[in-house]
Amino acid sequence: MTEKTNVVSPSHSAKLKSSYENLLREAATLFPKVDQKFLLNILQLQTSYRDWEGSAMLKVVYPADKVDLEMKKEMIYKKYQRIPSIEENRTLRFKGIRMYVEELEKLLNEDPEIEYITGSATLTPSDAYST
């Protein structure tokens, strides 16, 4: 009687690694203005936890001295009911809820002046600001 073992073939690990690398390339192509770690963090929470509320701290970066940040603050307030703070004279920082991948896409499409978006997503919503 032979015992059957659950052995993962090296080809399985190579395929998985290749799939992940393809995902990273596609994410960078589709969302070039979004920090890839942040994007994948949101994607992971959004797909793993169906009831995730989209809690994320965003940092929206604009070109230095070329954008009216007060106007951008007002736009974010109207859209998300959050008052962002200004950092380094070119970055708006705010805590968002319902910040799914689709919402990042909308934000980028509605504001082509955005240079880059980074941040962190958390499983549980919190009003406390974190980095």
C-alpha positions in Angstrom: 0.0 0.0 0.0 1.5 3.3 -1.1 0.9 6.5 0.8 -0.2 9.4 -1.4 1.5 12.7 -0.4 0.4 16.2 -1.2 3.5 17.5 -2.9 3.5 20.8 -4.6 5.4 20.7 -7.8 8.1 23.3 -8.4 6.2 24.1 -11.6 3.3 25.2 -9.4 5.4 27.7 -7.5 6.9 29.0 -10.7 3.4 29.5 -12.2 2.1 31.2 -9.0 5.1 33.5 -9.0 4.7 34.3 -12.7 1.0 35.1 -12.2 1.8 37.4 -9.3 4.5 39.2 -11.4 1.9 39.6 -14.2 -0.6 41.0 -11.7 2.0 43.6 -10.6 2.8 44.6 -14.2 -0.9 44.9 -15.0 -1.6 47.0 -11.8 1.3 49.3 -12.7 0.0 49.7 -16.2 -3.6 50.3 -15.2 -2.9 52.5 -12.2 0.5 54.1 -12.9 -0.3 57.0 -10.5 -1.1 54.8 -7.5 1.5 53.4 -5.1 1.4 49.7 -6.0 1.6 48.5 -2.4 -1.3 50.7 -1.5 -3.3 49.5 -4.5 -2.7 45.8 -3.7 -3.5 46.4 0.0 -6.9 47.8 -1.0 -7.5 45.0 -3.5 -6.6 42.3 -0.9 -8.9 43.8 1.7 -11.7 44.4 -0.8 -11.6 40.8 -2.1 -10.9 39.0 1.1 -13.5 40.7 3.3 -16.8 41.3 1.5 -18.0 43.6 4.3 -14.9 45.7 4.4 -15.8 49.4 4.6 -13.0 50.7 2.5 -11.2 52.4 5.3 -8.0 54.1 4.0 -5.7 57.0 4.7 -4.9 58.7 1.4 -2.1 61.0 0.4 -2.9 62.7 -2.9 0.1 64.4 -4.4 -0.1 67.2 -6.9 2.6 68.9 -8.9 4.5 71.4 -6.8 3.3 75.1 -7.0 1.0 74.3 -10.0 -2.3 73.5 -8.3 -4.6 75.4 -6.0 -4.6 73.1 -3.0 -7.4 75.0 -1.3 -9.7 74.3 -4.3 -8.6 70.7 -4.2 -9.4 70.5 -0.4 -12.9 71.8 -1.2 -13.3 69.3 -3.9 -12.4 66.4 -1.6 -14.6 67.8 1.1 -17.6 67.9 -1.3 -16.9 64.4 -2.6 -16.0 62.6 0.7 -17.2 64.8 3.5 -13.6 64.9 4.9 -11.4 67.9 5.4 -7.9 67.0 4.2 -4.7 68.5 5.7 -2.0 69.9 3.5 1.5 68.4 3.8 4.7 69.6 2.1 2.7 72.2 0.1 1.7 69.6 -2.5 0.0 66.7 -0.7 -3.5 66.4 0.6 -4.0 63.8 3.4 -7.4 62.5 4.5 -9.1 59.5 5.9 -11.6 57.9 3.5 -14.3 55.4 3.8 -15.5 53.3 0.8 -12.1 53.7 -0.8 -12.2 50.7 -3.1 -10.2 50.2 -6.3 -13.2 51.5 -8.2 -13.2 54.7 -6.2 -9.5 55.3 -6.8 -10.1 55.0 -10.5 -13.0 57.5 -10.3 -10.8 59.9 -8.3 -8.0 59.7 -10.9 -10.4 60.1 -13.8 -12.1 63.2 -12.2 -8.9 64.9 -11.3 -6.2 64.5 -14.0 -3.9 66.9 -12.1 -3.2 64.2 -9.5 0.4 63.2 -9.7 0.4 60.3 -7.3 -1.7 58.6 -4.7 -0.3 56.6 -1.8 -1.6 55.7 1.7 -2.6 52.8 3.8 -5.7 50.7 4.1 -6.9 49.1 7.3 -9.4 46.4 8.0 -11.3 48.3 10.7 -12.4 51.9 10.3 -10.9 54.5 12.6 -11.1 58.2 12.8 -7.5 58.3 14.1 -5.0 59.5 11.6 -2.2 57.0 10.9 0.5 56.9 8.3 
